[in-house]
Amino acid sequence: MTNKKKIYIILFSVIFLICLFGFLWSFTVTKELRKPDGKNSVKKQVVTVTNLILTETKEGKIYWELYASKGSYDSKAGDVILQNATGNFYNDNNEVVLSFESDVGTYFENTKKIVLKGHTLVVAHDGSAIRADEIAFTGQEDDIVARGNVIVNRNDDFISTADEARFNSELTFFEIKGKTETNVYTKEGLKTQELIN
């Protein structure tokens, strides 16, 4: 065997041993990272963000959007909790049909449901408004449900108060439940009716 071949074999063997040593060393160092541990494994992640915007689109058009000063996302439950939430729902012509604001808004990712709590106000494009402790809806096709200290105001034609109310998405139809009072304003003046359901 020539000296040149011996040098190549020795050089190759040294390189091989260095690589083998590096592989074994990295395997040993990362052993704790690779080890499955039920106590330390990540099952739930929570992300908190300030000044965020959430938007859902359908066929390239904005369907709804939410703004918040602070929000958090829970990866396990798939829920987004927003502080000082405001937002809009849009029609097919990209016009705002419904706007809202609330102290706390929760978006449930699995059901696409939005629940607004605290000082909550929802206003339709025609000026109809709902105030309540809690308002829940899942989109333009589904009913809006309001609970707790519900006040419905429609274009200064009437004001209704109730324990609970259900509305269609355009706020053109509503049903009130519990102890209610309705004030209807006409050209002749105020007509008050109290209904106990």
Backbone as JSON Lines, residues from 0, in Angstrom:
{"i":0,"aa":"M","n":[0.84,-1.16,0.0],"ca":[0.0,0.0,0.0],"c":[0.9,1.24,0.0]}
{"i":1,"aa":"T","n":[0.53,2.2,-0.81],"ca":[1.36,3.41,-0.94],"c":[1.1,4.37,0.21]}
{"i":2,"aa":"N","n":[2.05,5.24,0.4],"ca":[1.91,6.25,1.46],"c":[0.7,7.15,1.23]}
{"i":3,"aa":"K","n":[0.42,7.43,-0.01],"ca":[-0.7,8.29,-0.35],"c":[-2.02,7.65,0.08]}
{"i":4,"aa":"K","n":[-2.15,6.34,-0.16],"ca":[-3.37,5.62,0.25],"c":[-3.48,5.58,1.76]}
{"i":5,"aa":"K","n":[-2.36,5.37,2.44],"ca":[-2.37,5.32,3.9],"c":[-2.83,6.66,4.48]}
{"i":6,"aa":"I","n":[-2.35,7.75,3.89],"ca":[-2.75,9.09,4.36],"c":[-4.24,9.3,4.15]}
{"i":7,"aa":"Y","n":[-4.75,8.88,2.99],"ca":[-6.18,9.01,2.72],"c":[-7.01,8.19,3.69]}
{"i":8,"aa":"I","n":[-6.59,6.98,3.98],"ca":[-7.33,6.11,4.92],"c":[-7.31,6.72,6.32]}
{"i":9,"aa":"I","n":[-6.15,7.21,6.74],"ca":[-6.05,7.83,8.06],"c":[-6.92,9.09,8.13]}
{"i":10,"aa":"L","n":[-6.86,9.93,7.11],"ca":[-7.64,11.16,7.05],"c":[-9.14,10.85,7.05]}
{"i":11,"aa":"F","n":[-9.55,9.89,6.24],"ca":[-10.94,9.49,6.2],"c":[-11.4,8.95,7.55]}
{"i":12,"aa":"S","n":[-10.58,8.14,8.19],"ca":[-10.9,7.56,9.51],"c":[-11.04,8.66,10.56]}
{"i":13,"aa":"V","n":[-10.15,9.67,10.53],"ca":[-10.23,10.78,11.49],"c":[-11.53,11.56,11.29]}
{"i":14,"aa":"I","n":[-11.85,11.86,10.03],"ca":[-13.1,12.59,9.72],"c":[-14.31,11.77,10.16]}
{"i":15,"aa":"F","n":[-14.28,10.47,9.89],"ca":[-15.38,9.6,10.29],"c":[-15.54,9.6,11.81]}
{"i":16,"aa":"L","n":[-14.42,9.49,12.55],"ca":[-14.48,9.48,14.01],"c":[-14.98,10.81,14.57]}
{"i":17,"aa":"I","n":[-14.57,11.92,13.97],"ca":[-15.06,13.24,14.41],"c":[-16.57,13.34,14.19]}
{"i":18,"aa":"C","n":[-17.04,12.91,13.04],"ca":[-18.49,12.94,12.74],"c":[-19.25,12.03,13.7]}
{"i":19,"aa":"L","n":[-18.72,10.84,13.94],"ca":[-19.37,9.91,14.85],"c":[-19.42,10.48,16.26]}
{"i":20,"aa":"F","n":[-18.31,11.09,16.7],"ca":[-18.28,11.71,18.02],"c":[-19.31,12.85,18.1]}
{"i":21,"aa":"G","n":[-19.38,13.69,17.06],"ca":[-20.34,14.8,17.04],"c":[-21.78,14.3,17.09]}
{"i":22,"aa":"F","n":[-22.08,13.25,16.34],"ca":[-23.42,12.68,16.34],"c":[-23.79,12.14,17.71]}
{"i":23,"aa":"L","n":[-22.88,11.36,18.31],"ca":[-23.14,10.8,19.64],"c":[-23.27,11.89,20.69]}
{"i":24,"aa":"W","n":[-22.43,12.91,20.61],"ca":[-22.5,14.01,21.58],"c":[-23.83,14.75,21.45]}
{"i":25,"aa":"S","n":[-24.27,15.06,20.21],"ca":[-25.54,15.77,20.03],"c":[-26.71,14.89,20.46]}
{"i":26,"aa":"F","n":[-26.61,13.58,20.25],"ca":[-27.66,12.67,20.68],"c":[-27.78,12.69,22.2]}
{"i":27,"aa":"T","n":[-26.65,12.72,22.89],"ca":[-26.64,12.75,24.36],"c":[-27.15,14.08,24.89]}
{"i":28,"aa":"V","n":[-26.73,15.18,24.29],"ca":[-27.13,16.51,24.75],"c":[-28.63,16.73,24.57]}
{"i":29,"aa":"T","n":[-29.22,16.26,23.5],"ca":[-30.64,16.5,23.23],"c":[-31.55,15.41,23.79]}
{"i":30,"aa":"K","n":[-31.02,14.52,24.59],"ca":[-31.8,13.41,25.13],"c":[-33.0,13.91,25.93]}
{"i":31,"aa":"E","n":[-32.83,14.92,26.77],"ca":[-33.92,15.46,27.59],"c":[-34.99,16.13,26.73]}
{"i":32,"aa":"L","n":[-34.59,16.74,25.62],"ca":[-35.56,17.38,24.74],"c":[-36.42,16.37,24.0]}
{"i":33,"aa":"R","n":[-35.84,15.25,23.67],"ca":[-36.56,14.22,22.93],"c":[-37.41,13.34,23.82]}
{"i":34,"aa":"K","n":[-37.15,13.34,25.1],"ca":[-37.82,12.45,26.03],"c":[-39.27,12.9,26.22]}
{"i":35,"aa":"P","n":[-40.26,12.02,25.93],"ca":[-41.66,12.4,26.17],"c":[-41.94,12.41,27.66]}
{"i":36,"aa":"D","n":[-42.47,13.53,28.11],"ca":[-42.78,13.67,29.52],"c":[-44.18,14.25,29.63]}
{"i":37,"aa":"G","n":[-45.09,13.5,30.21],"ca":[-46.48,13.93,30.33],"c":[-46.64,15.22,31.09]}
{"i":38,"aa":"K","n":[-45.75,15.47,32.05],"ca":[-45.86,16.69,32.85],"c":[-45.4,17.92,32.09]}
{"i":39,"aa":"N","n":[-44.39,17.77,31.26],"ca":[-43.82,18.92,30.58],"c":[-44.3,19.11,29.15]}
{"i":40,"aa":"S","n":[-45.07,18.18,28.62],"ca":[-45.5,18.31,27.23],"c":[-46.52,19.43,27.11]}
{"i":41,"aa":"V","n":[-46.49,20.12,25.99],"ca":[-47.36,21.26,25.77],"c":[-48.71,20.76,25.27]}
{"i":42,"aa":"K","n":[-49.73,20.96,26.09],"ca":[-51.08,20.57,25.71],"c":[-51.94,21.79,25.44]}
{"i":43,"aa":"K","n":[-51.6,22.9,26.05],"ca":[-52.39,24.11,25.92],"c":[-51.45,25.29,25.79]}
{"i":44,"aa":"Q","n":[-51.72,26.11,24.81],"ca":[-50.95,27.32,24.62],"c":[-51.9,28.5,24.63]}
{"i":45,"aa":"V","n":[-51.52,29.55,25.3],"ca":[-52.32,30.77,25.34],"c":[-51.45,31.91,24.83]}
{"i":46,"aa":"V","n":[-51.98,32.64,23.86],"ca":[-51.27,33.76,23.28],"c":[-52.06,35.03,23.61]}
{"i":47,"aa":"T","n":[-51.38,36.06,24.08],"ca":[-52.02,37.34,24.36],"c":[-51.43,38.39,23.44]}
{"i":48,"aa":"V","n":[-52.34,39.18,22.83],"ca":[-51.93,40.18,21.85],"c":[-52.65,41.49,22.16]}
{"i":49,"aa":"T","n":[-52.01,42.62,21.9],"ca":[-52.67,43.91,22.02],"c":[-52.96,44.47,20.64]}
{"i":50,"aa":"N","n":[-54.02,45.26,20.56],"ca":[-54.43,45.93,19.32],"c":[-54.54,44.94,18.16]}
{"i":51,"aa":"L","n":[-55.55,44.08,18.22],"ca":[-55.67,43.07,17.18],"c":[-56.93,43.22,16.36]}
{"i":52,"aa":"I","n":[-56.9,42.63,15.17],"ca":[-58.02,42.62,14.24],"c":[-58.23,41.19,13.78]}
{"i":53,"aa":"L","n":[-59.49,40.7,13.87],"ca":[-59.86,39.4,13.33],"c":[-60.85,39.63,12.2]}
{"i":54,"aa":"T","n":[-60.68,38.92,11.1],"ca":[-61.56,39.08,9.95],"c":[-61.9,37.71,9.38]}
{"i":55,"aa":"E","n":[-63.17,37.56,8.99],"ca":[-63.57,36.34,8.27],"c":[-64.11,36.76,6.92]}
{"i":56,"aa":"T","n":[-63.68,36.05,5.88],"ca":[-64.15,36.36,4.53],"c":[-64.89,35.17,3.95]}
{"i":57,"aa":"K","n":[-65.79,35.47,3.03],"ca":[-66.5,34.45,2.26],"c":[-66.4,34.82,0.8]}
{"i":58,"aa":"E","n":[-65.85,33.92,0.02],"ca":[-65.7,34.12,-1.41],"c":[-64.98,35.42,-1.72]}
{"i":59,"aa":"G","n":[-63.94,35.72,-0.94],"ca":[-63.11,36.9,-1.17],"c":[-63.67,38.2,-0.64]}
{"i":60,"aa":"K","n":[-64.85,38.19,-0.02],"ca":[-65.45,39.41,0.52],"c":[-65.46,39.33,2.04]}
{"i":61,"aa":"I","n":[-65.31,40.49,2.69],"ca":[-65.32,40.51,4.15],"c":[-66.71,40.16,4.64]}
{"i":62,"aa":"Y","n":[-66.78,39.19,5.55],"ca":[-68.05,38.75,6.14],"c":[-68.25,39.45,7.47]}
{"i":63,"aa":"W","n":[-67.23,39.46,8.31],"ca":[-67.24,40.21,9.56],"c":[-65.82,40.54,9.96]}
{"i":64,"aa":"E","n":[-65.69,41.53,10.85],"ca":[-64.39,41.9,11.39],"c":[-64.56,42.33,12.84]}
{"i":65,"aa":"L","n":[-63.55,42.01,13.64],"ca":[-63.53,42.35,15.07],"c":[-62.25,43.13,15.36]}
{"i":66,"aa":"Y","n":[-62.38,44.15,16.18],"ca":[-61.21,44.9,16.66],"c":[-61.2,44.82,18.18]}
{"i":67,"aa":"A","n":[-60.03,44.81,18.79],"ca":[-59.94,44.78,20.25],"c":[-58.64,45.42,20.71]}
{"i":68,"aa":"S","n":[-58.69,46.02,21.91],"ca":[-57.48,46.61,22.46],"c":[-56.54,45.54,23.0]}
{"i":69,"aa":"K","n":[-57.11,44.41,23.42],"ca":[-56.3,43.3,23.93],"c":[-57.07,42.01,23.68]}
{"i":70,"aa":"G","n":[-56.35,40.94,23.41],"ca":[-57.01,39.67,23.18],"c":[-56.1,38.51,23.52]}
{"i":71,"aa":"S","n":[-56.73,37.36,23.74],"ca":[-55.95,36.15,24.0],"c":[-56.6,34.99,23.26]}
{"i":72,"aa":"Y","n":[-55.74,34.03,22.89],"ca":[-56.19,32.84,22.16],"c":[-55.77,31.61,22.94]}
{"i":73,"aa":"D","n":[-56.72,30.71,23.18],"ca":[-56.47,29.46,23.89],"c":[-56.45,28.34,22.84]}
{"i":74,"aa":"S","n":[-55.29,27.73,22.62],"ca":[-55.15,26.72,21.56],"c":[-55.94,25.46,21.85]}
{"i":75,"aa":"K","n":[-56.11,25.1,23.11],"ca":[-56.82,23.88,23.43],"c":[-58.32,24.03,23.17]}
{"i":76,"aa":"A","n":[-58.91,25.11,23.66],"ca":[-60.34,25.33,23.46],"c":[-60.64,25.95,22.11]}
{"i":77,"aa":"G","n":[-59.67,26.65,21.52],"ca":[-59.89,27.32,20.24],"c":[-60.71,28.59,20.39]}
{"i":78,"aa":"D","n":[-60.62,29.26,21.56],"ca":[-61.41,30.45,21.83],"c":[-60.54,31.69,21.8]}
{"i":79,"aa":"V","n":[-61.12,32.77,21.3],"ca":[-60.46,34.07,21.3],"c":[-61.26,34.97,22.23]}
{"i":80,"aa":"I","n":[-60.59,35.56,23.23],"ca":[-61.25,36.46,24.17],"c":[-60.7,37.86,23.93]}
{"i":81,"aa":"L","n":[-61.61,38.8,23.67],"ca":[-61.23,40.15,23.3],"c":[-61.7,41.15,24.36]}
{"i":82,"aa":"Q","n":[-60.85,42.08,24.72],"ca":[-61.2,43.16,25.64],"c":[-61.5,44.41,24.81]}
{"i":83,"aa":"N","n":[-62.55,45.15,25.21],"ca":[-62.97,46.37,24.49],"c":[-63.15,46.07,23.01]}
{"i":84,"aa":"A","n":[-64.06,45.16,22.72],"ca":[-64.28,44.68,21.35],"c":[-65.27,45.57,20.6]}
{"i":85,"aa":"T","n":[-64.96,45.83,19.35],"ca":[-65.89,46.48,18.42],"c":[-65.8,45.72,17.11]}
{"i":86,"aa":"G","n":[-66.85,45.83,16.3],"ca":[-66.8,45.1,15.04],"c":[-67.96,45.41,14.13]}
{"i":87,"aa":"N","n":[-67.9,44.84,12.93],"ca":[-68.9,45.05,11.9],"c":[-69.21,43.74,11.18]}
{"i":88,"aa":"F","n":[-70.46,43.61,10.72],"ca":[-70.86,42.57,9.8],"c":[-71.21,43.23,8.48]}
{"i":89,"aa":"Y","n":[-70.86,42.57,7.37],"ca":[-71.05,43.15,6.05],"c":[-72.02,42.32,5.22]}
{"i":90,"aa":"N","n":[-72.7,42.97,4.26],"ca":[-73.55,42.23,3.32],"c":[-72.74,41.89,2.07]}
{"i":91,"aa":"D","n":[-73.41,41.34,1.07],"ca":[-72.72,40.92,-0.15],"c":[-72.16,42.09,-0.95]}
{"i":92,"aa":"N","n":[-72.7,43.31,-0.71],"ca":[-72.21,44.5,-1.41],"c":[-71.11,45.22,-0.62]}
{"i":93,"aa":"N","n":[-70.56,44.53,0.39],"ca":[-69.5,45.06,1.24],"c":[-69.94,46.3,2.03]}
{"i":94,"aa":"E","n":[-71.24,46.36,2.38],"ca":[-71.78,47.45,3.19],"c":[-71.97,46.95,4.61]}
{"i":95,"aa":"V","n":[-71.73,47.81,5.58],"ca":[-71.92,47.44,6.98],"c":[-73.41,47.32,7.26]}
{"i":96,"aa":"V","n":[-73.84,46.16,7.76],"ca":[-75.25,45.95,8.1],"c":[-75.46,45.88,9.61]}
{"i":97,"aa":"L","n":[-74.39,45.63,10.36],"ca":[-74.5,45.5,11.8],"c":[-73.17,45.88,12.42]}
{"i":98,"aa":"S","n":[-73.21,46.73,13.46],"ca":[-72.0,47.1,14.19],"c":[-72.22,46.81,15.66]}
{"i":99,"aa":"F","n":[-71.14,46.56,16.39],"ca":[-71.28,46.28,17.82],"c":[-70.07,46.75,18.58]}
{"i":100,"aa":"E","n":[-70.28,46.92,19.91],"ca":[-69.19,47.19,20.83],"c":[-69.52,46.55,22.16]}
{"i":101,"aa":"S","n":[-68.48,46.13,22.87],"ca":[-68.69,45.42,24.13],"c":[-67.42,45.46,24.96]}
{"i":102,"aa":"D","n":[-67.59,45.33,26.29],"ca":[-66.43,45.25,27.18],"c":[-65.6,44.01,26.9]}
{"i":103,"aa":"V","n":[-66.28,42.86,26.73],"ca":[-65.6,41.59,26.48],"c":[-66.33,40.86,25.36]}
{"i":104,"aa":"G","n":[-65.57,40.44,24.38],"ca":[-66.13,39.63,23.3],"c":[-65.39,38.31,23.21]}
{"i":105,"aa":"T","n":[-66.13,37.22,23.09],"ca":[-65.51,35.89,22.97],"c":[-65.94,35.28,21.65]}
{"i":106,"aa":"Y","n":[-64.94,34.82,20.88],"ca":[-65.18,34.14,19.62],"c":[-64.83,32.68,19.82]}
{"i":107,"aa":"F","n":[-65.83,31.79,19.63],"ca":[-65.63,30.35,19.78],"c":[-65.34,29.77,18.4]}
{"i":108,"aa":"E","n":[-64.1,29.36,18.2],"ca":[-63.63,28.92,16.89],"c":[-64.41,27.72,16.34]}
{"i":109,"aa":"N","n":[-64.74,26.75,17.2],"ca":[-65.42,25.54,16.74],"c":[-66.83,25.81,16.23]}
{"i":110,"aa":"T","n":[-67.57,26.71,16.88],"ca":[-68.96,26.97,16.51],"c":[-69.13,28.27,15.74]}
{"i":111,"aa":"K","n":[-68.06,29.05,15.62],"ca":[-68.1,30.38,14.98],"c":[-69.05,31.33,15.7]}
{"i":112,"aa":"K","n":[-69.29,31.07,16.97],"ca":[-70.21,31.88,17.76],"c":[-69.46,33.04,18.41]}
{"i":113,"aa":"I","n":[-70.14,34.2,18.47],"ca":[-69.58,35.38,19.13],"c":[-70.5,35.72,20.31]}
{"i":114,"aa":"V","n":[-69.91,35.88,21.49],"ca":[-70.67,36.26,22.69],"c":[-70.06,37.55,23.21]}
{"i":115,"aa":"L","n":[-70.9,38.58,23.33],"ca":[-70.48,39.88,23.83],"c":[-71.04,40.05,25.24]}
{"i":116,"aa":"K","n":[-70.2,40.46,26.2],"ca":[-70.63,40.63,27.58],"c":[-70.16,41.96,28.11]}
{"i":117,"aa":"G","n":[-70.88,42.45,29.12],"ca":[-70.55,43.74,29.7],"c":[-71.48,44.78,29.13]}
{"i":118,"aa":"H","n":[-71.03,45.99,29.01],"ca":[-71.82,47.05,28.39],"c":[-71.8,46.81,26.88]}
{"i":119,"aa":"T","n":[-72.86,46.18,26.39],"ca":[-72.88,45.73,25.01],"c":[-73.93,46.48,24.21]}
{"i":120,"aa":"L","n":[-73.54,46.94,23.03],"ca":[-74.43,47.67,22.14],"c":[-74.28,47.1,20.73]}
{"i":121,"aa":"V","n":[-75.44,46.81,20.09],"ca":[-75.47,46.37,18.7],"c":[-76.37,47.34,17.94]}
{"i":122,"aa":"V","n":[-75.89,47.86,16.81],"ca":[-76.65,48.81,16.01],"c":[-76.72,48.3,14.58]}
{"i":123,"aa":"A","n":[-77.96,48.31,14.02],"ca":[-78.15,47.89,12.62],"c":[-78.02,49.09,11.7]}
{"i":124,"aa":"H","n":[-77.91,48.82,10.4],"ca":[-77.73,49.88,9.41],"c":[-78.88,50.87,9.37]}
{"i":125,"aa":"D","n":[-80.08,50.45,9.82],"ca":[-81.24,51.36,9.81],"c":[-81.38,52.16,11.1]}
{"i":126,"aa":"G","n":[-80.44,52.01,12.02],"ca":[-80.48,52.77,13.27],"c":[-81.08,52.01,14.44]}
{"i":127,"aa":"S","n":[-81.61,50.82,14.23],"ca":[-82.14,50.01,15.32],"c":[-80.98,49.63,16.24]}
{"i":128,"aa":"A","n":[-81.25,49.62,17.55],"ca":[-80.17,49.35,18.49],"c":[-80.64,48.42,19.6]}
{"i":129,"aa":"I","n":[-79.7,47.61,20.1],"ca":[-79.95,46.71,21.22],"c":[-78.84,46.95,22.25]}
{"i":130,"aa":"R","n":[-79.22,47.12,23.49],"ca":[-78.28,47.15,24.61],"c":[-78.64,45.99,25.52]}
{"i":131,"aa":"A","n":[-77.62,45.3,26.05],"ca":[-77.87,44.17,26.95],"c":[-76.6,43.82,27.7]}
{"i":132,"aa":"D","n":[-76.77,42.99,28.74],"ca":[-75.61,42.49,29.48],"c":[-74.85,41.46,28.65]}
{"i":133,"aa":"E","n":[-75.58,40.72,27.82],"ca":[-74.95,39.7,26.97],"c":[-75.7,39.59,25.66]}
{"i":134,"aa":"I","n":[-74.97,39.56,24.56],"ca":[-75.55,39.37,23.23],"c":[-74.73,38.29,22.52]}
{"i":135,"aa":"A","n":[-75.42,37.3,21.95],"ca":[-74.73,36.19,21.28],"c":[-75.28,36.01,19.87]}
{"i":136,"aa":"F","n":[-74.37,35.73,18.91],"ca":[-74.79,35.45,17.54],"c":[-73.7,34.69,16.82]}
{"i":137,"aa":"T","n":[-74.1,34.02,15.73],"ca":[-73.14,33.24,14.95],"c":[-73.02,33.72,13.52]}
{"i":138,"aa":"G","n":[-73.69,34.78,13.16],"ca":[-73.55,35.28,11.79],"c":[-74.84,35.87,11.27]}
{"i":139,"aa":"Q","n":[-74.81,36.31,10.03],"ca":[-75.94,37.03,9.45],"c":[-77.18,36.16,9.29]}
{"i":140,"aa":"E","n":[-77.02,34.87,9.11],"ca":[-78.19,34.02,8.87],"c":[-78.88,33.59,10.16]}
{"i":141,"aa":"D","n":[-78.21,33.67,11.29],"ca":[-78.76,33.17,12.54],"c":[-79.29,34.3,13.39]}
{"i":142,"aa":"D","n":[-80.17,33.93,14.34],"ca":[-80.76,34.91,15.24],"c":[-79.74,35.44,16.23]}
{"i":143,"aa":"I","n":[-79.99,36.65,16.68],"ca":[-79.19,37.29,17.73],"c":[-79.99,37.12,19.02]}
{"i":144,"aa":"V","n":[-79.33,36.68,20.09],"ca":[-80.0,36.49,21.38],"c":[-79.38,37.45,22.38]}
{"i":145,"aa":"A","n":[-80.24,38.25,23.03],"ca":[-79.79,39.21,24.05],"c":[-80.36,38.79,25.4]}
{"i":146,"aa":"R","n":[-79.54,38.88,26.45],"ca":[-79.98,38.49,27.8],"c":[-79.54,39.54,28.81]}
{"i":147,"aa":"G","n":[-80.42,39.82,29.77],"ca":[-80.08,40.69,30.89],"c":[-80.18,42.17,30.57]}
{"i":148,"aa":"N","n":[-81.14,42.86,31.18],"ca":[-81.32,44.31,31.01],"c":[-81.36,44.72,29.54]}
{"i":149,"aa":"V","n":[-82.18,44.03,28.78],"ca":[-82.26,44.27,27.34],"c":[-83.06,45.55,27.08]}
{"i":150,"aa":"I","n":[-82.49,46.43,26.25],"ca":[-83.19,47.64,25.8],"c":[-83.14,47.65,24.27]}
{"i":151,"aa":"V","n":[-84.32,47.72,23.65],"ca":[-84.42,47.76,22.2],"c":[-84.96,49.13,21.81]}
{"i":152,"aa":"N","n":[-84.25,49.8,20.92],"ca":[-84.66,51.13,20.45],"c":[-84.71,51.06,18.93]}
{"i":153,"aa":"R","n":[-85.86,51.43,18.37],"ca":[-85.98,51.37,16.91],"c":[-86.37,52.74,16.38]}
{"i":154,"aa":"N","n":[-85.42,53.45,15.84],"ca":[-85.63,54.71,15.14],"c":[-86.56,55.67,15.87]}
{"i":155,"aa":"D","n":[-86.47,55.73,17.16],"ca":[-87.3,56.61,17.99],"c":[-88.8,56.32,17.84]}
{"i":156,"aa":"D","n":[-89.18,55.18,17.23],"ca":[-90.58,54.78,17.14],"c":[-91.02,54.09,18.42]}
{"i":157,"aa":"F","n":[-90.14,53.32,19.0],"ca":[-90.45,52.65,20.26],"c":[-89.18,52.28,21.0]}
{"i":158,"aa":"I","n":[-89.35,52.07,22.3],"ca":[-88.29,51.56,23.16],"c":[-88.9,50.43,23.97]}
{"i":159,"aa":"S","n":[-88.26,49.27,23.95],"ca":[-88.72,48.12,24.73],"c":[-87.62,47.7,25.69]}
{"i":160,"aa":"T","n":[-88.02,47.29,26.88],"ca":[-87.09,46.69,27.83],"c":[-87.58,45.28,28.12]}
{"i":161,"aa":"A","n":[-86.65,44.37,28.38],"ca":[-87.02,42.97,28.62],"c":[-85.88,42.26,29.33]}
{"i":162,"aa":"D","n":[-86.2,41.06,29.83],"ca":[-85.17,40.21,30.42],"c":[-84.35,39.5,29.35]}
{"i":163,"aa":"E","n":[-85.03,39.15,28.26],"ca":[-84.38,38.42,27.16],"c":[-85.07,38.77,25.86]}
{"i":164,"aa":"A","n":[-84.31,38.74,24.76],"ca":[-84.89,39.03,23.45],"c":[-84.14,38.24,22.38]}
{"i":165,"aa":"R","n":[-84.86,37.97,21.29],"ca":[-84.29,37.27,20.14],"c":[-84.62,38.1,18.9]}
{"i":166,"aa":"F","n":[-83.62,38.28,18.03],"ca":[-83.76,39.13,16.86],"c":[-83.29,38.39,15.61]}
{"i":167,"aa":"N","n":[-83.87,38.76,14.45],"ca":[-83.25,38.26,13.22],"c":[-82.05,39.14,12.92]}
{"i":168,"aa":"S","n":[-81.22,38.75,11.99],"ca":[-79.94,39.43,11.78],"c":[-80.1,40.86,11.27]}
{"i":169,"aa":"E","n":[-81.21,41.19,10.63],"ca":[-81.42,42.55,10.14],"c":[-82.11,43.42,11.19]}
{"i":170,"aa":"L","n":[-82.47,42.84,12.34],"ca":[-83.19,43.52,13.42],"c":[-84.56,44.02,12.96]}
{"i":171,"aa":"T","n":[-85.17,43.35,11.97],"ca":[-86.5,43.74,11.51],"c":[-87.59,42.97,12.25]}
{"i":172,"aa":"F","n":[-87.23,41.89,12.94],"ca":[-88.17,41.12,13.74],"c":[-87.51,40.81,15.07]}
{"i":173,"aa":"F","n":[-88.28,40.93,16.16],"ca":[-87.75,40.54,17.44],"c":[-88.86,40.0,18.33]}
{"i":174,"aa":"E","n":[-88.43,39.21,19.3],"ca":[-89.33,38.59,20.26],"c":[-88.72,38.86,21.64]}
{"i":175,"aa":"I","n":[-89.55,39.37,22.57],"ca":[-89.04,39.68,23.9],"c":[-89.69,38.76,24.91]}
{"i":176,"aa":"K","n":[-88.93,38.45,25.99],"ca":[-89.39,37.5,27.01],"c":[-89.15,38.09,28.39]}
{"i":177,"aa":"G","n":[-89.88,37.53,29.36],"ca":[-89.73,37.96,30.75],"c":[-90.56,39.2,31.0]}
{"i":178,"aa":"K","n":[-90.21,39.93,32.04],"ca":[-90.91,41.18,32.34],"c":[-90.5,42.21,31.31]}
{"i":179,"aa":"T","n":[-91.46,42.74,30.59],"ca":[-91.16,43.68,29.51],"c":[-91.98,44.96,29.67]}
{"i":180,"aa":"E","n":[-91.45,46.01,29.09],"ca":[-92.19,47.27,28.99],"c":[-91.86,47.86,27.64]}
{"i":181,"aa":"T","n":[-92.9,48.33,26.95],"ca":[-92.71,48.89,25.62],"c":[-93.33,50.28,25.57]}
{"i":182,"aa":"N","n":[-92.57,51.24,25.1],"ca":[-93.05,52.59,24.88],"c":[-93.08,52.83,23.38]}
{"i":183,"aa":"V","n":[-94.29,53.1,22.85],"ca":[-94.45,53.36,21.43],"c":[-94.69,54.86,21.26]}
{"i":184,"aa":"Y","n":[-93.92,55.47,20.39],"ca":[-94.04,56.9,20.16],"c":[-94.77,57.13,18.85]}
{"i":185,"aa":"T","n":[-95.85,57.88,18.91],"ca":[-96.64,58.21,17.72],"c":[-96.77,59.73,17.65]}
{"i":186,"aa":"K","n":[-97.44,60.21,16.61],"ca":[-97.66,61.65,16.48],"c":[-98.51,62.19,17.62]}
{"i":187,"aa":"E","n":[-99.37,61.32,18.17],"ca":[-100.25,61.74,19.27],"c":[-99.52,61.74,20.61]}
{"i":188,"aa":"G","n":[-98.4,61.09,20.7],"ca":[-97.64,61.07,21.95],"c":[-97.2,59.66,22.3]}
{"i":189,"aa":"L","n":[-96.86,59.48,23.59],"ca":[-96.31,58.23,24.09],"c":[-97.42,57.29,24.5]}
{"i":190,"aa":"K","n":[-97.31,56.02,24.1],"ca":[-98.22,54.97,24.54],"c":[-97.38,53.9,25.22]}
{"i":191,"aa":"T","n":[-97.62,53.69,26.51],"ca":[-96.83,52.73,27.28],"c":[-97.62,51.47,27.52]}
{"i":192,"aa":"Q","n":[-96.98,50.34,27.36],"ca":[-97.58,49.05,27.66],"c":[-96.59,48.23,28.45]}
{"i":193,"aa":"E","n":[-97.09,47.59,29.52],"ca":[-96.24,46.69,30.28],"c":[-96.78,45.29,30.14]}
{"i":194,"aa":"L","n":[-95.93,44.39,29.77],"ca":[-96.31,43.0,29.58],"c":[-95.51,42.15,30.52]}
{"i":195,"aa":"I","n":[-96.17,41.21,31.18],"ca":[-95.46,40.25,32.03],"c":[-95.69,38.89,31.43]}
{"i":196,"aa":"N","n":[-94.62,38.28,31.02],"ca":[-94.69,37.0,30.32],"c":[-94.33,35.87,31.24]}
